[in-house]
Amino acid sequence: MNRLKEKYVKELKPQLQKQLGLDNVNAVPQIKKVVVNVGVGKTLKDPKLLEAIINDLKTITGQMPVKTLARKSIAGFKIRENQVVGLIVTLRGRRMYDFLDKLVNAAMPRIRDFRGIPAESFDGRGNYHVGIREQLVFPEISEESIDHVFSMEISIVTNARQDDRARELLKSMGFPFSSEQTK
């Protein structure tokens, strides 16, 4: 079993049940999926850059990304209908816990001038969203091998209905929230 999932099942779930005052162990919040989204607007002209981004995203997540296509043409943005405008990866199960473990313990500490992630990035339904400015923070990506630096948005979807419960779940899993914003 994955290190983070094992910690959640054996230690964190009973601790959260007691901390949140829940009678049923199945009512304890848990992470359902992680969605990694990359916009590829600047690379529309060069298919080699798109392939490089696909390969980097596949290396980071361990799963092949799905191309998102434009639904209609927008002349002002120079986008045509059915043109690739983004890449998305949805992680569940073992890959999700592997990715979260890598994100919290390897990638976030490598971010320059990192002081924690913002605690107010919850959406009101218990889901958390965080942006990563460059893929270089992940240990699998070396600076010599990259063709194009891209940013990504990571959405962590939980079954917690309230932000405070989801915050406690993520905090117990080791997410480094910034201290100024949690007061």
N, C-alpha and C positions, 0 to 999 in steps of 0.2 A: 504494500500500500504506500502511497505517496506520503512524504514526510508531513506536509501541511494538512492533508486530509486526516492522517492518523492523529495528529495533534488536536484537530477539531473534534473528531469523534470521541477520543479518550479523555481529553482535558477540558477543552473549551465549551463543548455542548453542556455538560453538567454544570460547569461554572456559570455559563450564561443563563441557564434555566434558573439557578438559584438567584443570580444577580437581578434578573428581570422579573422574578416572582411568578414564574409560569408553572402551572400544575402539570401540564402535559409536555413530555420531552419532544413531541412532534411539533409543538408550537415555537420551539427555539428557532430563531432566524438562521437561514443558511444561504449560501451563494448558489444561484441556479445556473448562471452562465456568465461568460465574459465575452464582450464583443469588441474587436479591435477594428477601427475604421481609419482608412488612409485616403485622403483626397489627392488625386493625381492631375490636377488642373494644369500645372506648369509643364507637365511632360506629355501633353496631348500630341505634340508634333513628332516626338521621337519614340518609336516603338521599342528601341533598345533600352531606354530609360525605364519604360513601363515594365519590361521583362526583369530588369535589375531590381526594381521595387518589389515585384512579385517574388523573386528569389529571396530577397532579404526578409520579407514578411513571412514567407514560408519557413525560413531558417529560424526566425524569432519565435513563431507560434507553434511550429511543428505540424502545420496543416495548410493545405493549399487555399489561398484566398479566392473569393468569388468576385468577379468584375461587376461593378454597378454601372448601368448605362443611363445616359440622359434620356428622359422621356420625351422631350421636345427640343427643338432647335431654339437657341437664343443667340441672336446675332451680336448683341453687345458683349457677350462673353466668348464669342467665337466657338460656340458649342453647337454641334449638329445632333440631330436625333440619333439614338442608338450608339453614340460615341462613349467610350469608357471614361468615366469621370471619377471613379473611386474603386477601392478594393475593400472588402470586408471579410473578416474571419470571425466565426462564432465558435467559442470553445466551451465544451462541457466535460464533466467527468474528470478522468485522470489528466488529460491535457490542460484543462482549466486550472487544476491545482498546481501542476508543474509550472505553468505560465505565471500564476500569482506568486508562487514561491520565488521564482526567478526575478519577478518585477520588484518585490519588496526587499529581498535580501541581496540581489546583485545589481539590478539596474538603477534603482532610485538612489542608492549611496554613491553611484558614479556620476550623478548629475552635478554639474558645476554649481557652486554656491547654493547647495540644496539645504533648505531650512524646514522641510516638511511639506506635505501636500495640503491644500486648502480644505478646511473642515466644512465649508459652506457649499461644496459642489454636489450636494445631494439634490435630487429632483422633487422632493416632497412625497415620494412613494417608496422610499427606502433604497433607491438605486443611486450609485455613485459614478461620477464621470471625472476623468482626469486626462490631461493632455501631456504628451511627451514631445518635446521639440525636435529631437533627432534620434535616429535609430542607433547611433553609436554608443548609447549607454548600455545596450544589451551586450553581454560578453561574447556572444557568437559572432558578432559583426566586428571585423577589423577595419581600421581606418584605410589601409592600403587597398582593400578590395571593393570599396564603395564607389559607385559612379555618381550618385545623387543623394543628397541628404534630404530626408523627408520627415515630417512630423506625423503623429498618430493620436487618435482619440480612443481611450479605453473606457468602456462602460461596464461596470460591475453590477449585474442584476441580482437582487436578493428577493427572498419571499417576505422580507420584513415590510410591513405596511407603513411604518413610521421611520423617519430619518434617525431619531435617537437610538432606536434598536439596531438599525443597520450600522450606525456609527460605532456602537459598542461591539458588534460582531467584527467589523473591520479592525478596530483598535485591538481587540483581543488576538486577531490573526497577525498582528505586527505591523499594520499600516502606520507609517510615521506622519501623523497629523501635526501641523505646525502648532506650537504652544500658544501663540498670541491669539489664534482664532478659536480655540476650544474653550476659552475662559468665558 
